[in-house]
Amino acid sequence: MDTALLLLGGLALLALGGEFLVRGAVRVAERIGVSPLLIGLTLVGFGTSTPELVTSVQAALAGSPGIAVGNVVGSNIANVLLILGIAALLSPIRVSSGALGRDGVLGAAAALAVVVIGFTLPLGRTVGALLLAALVAYLVHAWRTERAGTDGHSAAYEKAEAFEGTHPTLHAPAAGAAPLLVSLGMALGGLVLVVVGGRLMVDGAVALAQSLGISETVIGLTIVAVGTSMPELVTSLVAAVRRQSDVALGNVLGSNIYNVLGILGVTAVISPTVVPPEIARFDSPVMLTVSLALLVFAWTGLRIGRREGGVLIAAYVAYVWWIWPA
């Protein structure tokens, strides 16, 4: 099959399958009485990261750590530099939420963990379990914070709100005589589509790397990472257009936290792998640097205007130019 068809077909199935999976899972949870807050923090928050999750797991299972890890690291870099940059061009973002500053610390800590792991440890099951435990602790803290309603919204909440803002019928009841079964079928069907899409995406990425004579790592850091980050791009842009700056920024922060703690954690537990040396030496430190820069904005309340947005996009172009072989 043509490489472009593999990549485009995989991306289309990932997007469609992720949509069905989230919608079906949300409706099932609502039917059995799960609270909307918990649904948002878990099913919606994690479900919107399904394209990255399945692609990284599939790549690790296929023995392609450059794609598995590069997808996560590249997605986080693209989230800050590219997606937030484009959002700022549409509508300047003024950061004032203390909660985002708190979540920014976790995002930077997660990025630092990837740097440390890259130089010291393989991505084994123990490391994966620790990352997942950190994600669970974060979600429990976010749930308690949201219930108390005293410290602003968490990034996990903003990530779910950003997705729900682009899907106004997400919580609409399923039609038919057996809505629970319909919802279960939708969720399972979405899962199948996502798995198939992830397989096509990985196959296409490997084929593209071979045809261009470049490493799978570069493809994972760029084409695969940007492709699987499309849901974050759409939701952040919609939030920016609606002048919801906290939501746009929270969506990026929340996605970055889920990517490192959740996606790398699950990937390591299912199929232990390693952080490729080239990612450990350069790309992980870049991810940490942009996470720290975002933390500075979140803490100080600095304005991310159109000029800063242009600088972020230019920085992303420079990053891709630097890692792409001549």
Residue pairs with C-beta under 8 A, 6 or more apart in sequence:
3 204
3 207
3 208
3 211
4 204
5 204
6 200
6 201
6 203
6 204
6 207
7 200
7 201
7 204
7 205
7 208
7 223
7 227
9 197
9 200
9 204
10 197
10 198
10 199
10 200
10 201
10 202
10 203
10 204
11 51
11 197
11 201
11 227
11 228
11 230
12 197
13 193
13 194
13 196
13 197
13 200
14 50
14 51
14 54
14 55
14 193
14 194
14 197
14 198
14 201
14 227
14 228
15 51
15 197
15 230
15 231
16 190
16 193
16 197
17 50
17 189
17 190
17 191
17 192
17 193
17 194
17 195
17 196
17 197
18 47
18 48
18 50
18 51
18 190
18 194
18 231
19 167
19 190
20 186
20 187
20 189
20 190
20 193
21 47
21 50
21 186
21 187
21 190
21 191
21 193
21 194
22 43
22 44
22 47
22 48
22 50
22 163
22 170
22 190
23 167
23 170
23 183
23 186
23 187
23 190
24 183
24 184
24 185
24 186
24 187
24 188
24 189
24 190
25 43
25 47
25 183
25 187
26 39
26 43
26 44
26 47
26 170
26 171
27 171
27 173
27 174
27 179
27 183
27 186
28 180
28 183
28 184
28 187
29 38
29 39
29 43
30 36
30 39
30 171
31 179
31 180
31 183
36 171
37 143
37 146
37 147
37 157
38 143
40 156
40 157
40 160
40 161
40 164
41 139
41 142
41 143
41 146
41 154
41 156
41 157
41 160
42 139
44 159
44 160
44 163
44 164
44 170
45 139
45 156
45 159
45 160
45 254
45 258
46 53
46 258
46 262
48 159
48 160
48 163
48 231
48 232
48 235
48 255
49 255
49 258
49 259
49 262
49 263
50 194
51 194
51 197
51 198
51 227
51 228
51 230
51 231
52 71
52 72
52 75
52 228
52 229
52 259
52 263
53 262
53 263
53 266
53 267
54 194
54 195
54 197
54 198
55 67
55 71
55 198
55 201
55 202
55 224
55 228
56 67
56 68
56 69
56 71
56 72
56 263
56 264
56 267
57 68
57 198
57 266
57 267
57 270
57 271
58 195
58 198
58 199
58 201
58 202
59 65
59 67
59 68
59 71
59 202
59 205
59 220
60 68
60 267
60 270
60 271
60 272
60 273
61 270
61 271
62 202
62 206
64 202
64 205
64 206
64 216
64 220
65 123
65 273
65 274
65 275
65 276
66 215
66 216
66 217
66 218
66 219
66 220
66 276
66 279
67 202
67 205
67 206
67 216
67 217
67 219
67 220
67 224
68 220
68 267
68 271
68 273
69 123
69 220
69 264
69 273
69 274
69 275
69 276
69 279
70 216
70 217
70 218
70 219
70 220
70 221
70 224
70 225
70 276
70 279
70 283
71 220
71 221
71 224
71 225
71 228
71 263
72 114
72 225
72 259
72 260
72 263
72 264
72 267
73 114
73 221
73 225
73 279
73 283
73 284
73 287
74 220
74 221
74 222
74 224
74 225
74 226
74 283
75 225
75 226
75 228
75 229
75 232
75 255
75 259
76 111
76 255
76 256
76 259
76 260
76 287
76 290
76 291
77 221
77 225
77 283
77 286
77 287
77 290
77 316
77 319
78 225
78 226
78 229
78 316
79 229
79 232
79 252
79 255
79 256
80 252
80 256
80 290
80 291
80 293
80 294
80 312
81 290
81 312
81 313
81 315
81 316
81 319
82 226
82 233
82 312
82 313
82 316
83 229
83 232
83 233
83 236
83 237
83 252
84 93
84 236
84 248
84 249
84 252
84 294
84 304
84 309
84 312
85 308
85 309
85 310
85 311
85 312
85 313
85 315
85 316
86 233
86 236
86 237
86 309
86 313
87 93
87 236
87 237
87 239
87 240
87 248
87 309
88 240
88 304
88 305
88 306
88 308
88 309
88 312
89 306
89 309
89 310
89 313
90 237
90 240
90 241
91 240
91 241
91 243
91 245
91 248
92 245
92 303
92 304
92 305
92 306
92 309
93 240
93 245
93 248
93 249
93 303
93 304
93 305
94 245
94 301
94 303
94 304
95 245
95 246
95 249
95 297
95 298
95 300
95 301
95 302
95 303
95 304
96 246
96 301
97 152
97 153
97 246
97 250
97 298
98 151
98 152
99 145
99 151
99 152
99 153
99 154
99 155
100 152
100 155
100 158
100 246
100 249
100 250
100 253
100 298
101 295
101 298
101 299
102 151
102 154
103 154
103 155
103 156
103 250
103 253
103 254
103 257
103 298
104 253
104 291
104 294
104 295
104 298
104 299
105 295
106 138
106 257
107 155
107 253
107 256
107 257
107 260
107 291
107 294
107 295
108 288
108 291
108 292
108 294
108 295
110 134
110 256
110 257
110 260
110 261
110 291
111 256
111 260
111 284
111 287
111 288
111 291
111 292
112 288
113 131
113 260
114 260
114 264
114 275
114 284
114 287
114 288
115 280
115 284
115 285
115 287
115 288
117 123
117 127
117 275
118 275
118 279
118 280
118 281
118 284
119 280
121 127
122 272
122 273
122 274
122 275
123 264
123 267
123 268
123 272
123 273
123 274
123 275
124 268
124 272
125 268
125 269
125 272
127 268
128 264
128 265
128 266
128 267
128 268
128 269
128 270
128 272
129 265
129 269
130 265
131 260
131 261
131 262
131 264
131 265
131 268
132 261
132 262
132 265
132 266
132 269
134 261
134 265
135 257
135 258
135 261
135 262
135 265
138 156
138 257
138 261
139 156
141 154
142 154
142 155
142 156
142 157
145 151
145 154
146 153
146 154
146 157
153 161
153 246
153 250
154 250
154 254
155 250
155 251
155 253
155 254
155 257
156 254
156 257
156 258
157 250
157 254
158 246
158 247
158 249
158 250
158 251
158 253
158 254
159 250
159 251
159 253
159 254
159 255
159 258
160 254
161 247
161 250
162 235
162 236
162 238
162 239
162 244
162 247
162 248
162 250
162 251
163 170
163 231
163 235
163 251
164 170
164 171
165 235
165 238
165 239
165 242
165 244
165 247
166 234
166 235
166 238
173 179
174 182
174 183
174 186
175 182
176 182
201 224
201 227
201 228
205 216
205 219
205 220
205 223
205 224
206 216
206 219
208 219
208 223
209 215
209 216
209 218
209 219
214 324
214 325
215 278
215 325
217 276
217 278
217 279
218 323
218 324
218 325
221 279
221 283
221 323
222 320
222 323
222 324
229 255
232 251
232 252
232 255
235 251
236 248
236 251
236 252
237 248
239 245
239 247
239 248
239 251
240 248
249 294
249 298
249 304
252 294
253 294
253 298
256 291
267 273
275 284
282 323
283 323
286 319
290 315
296 302
297 304
304 312
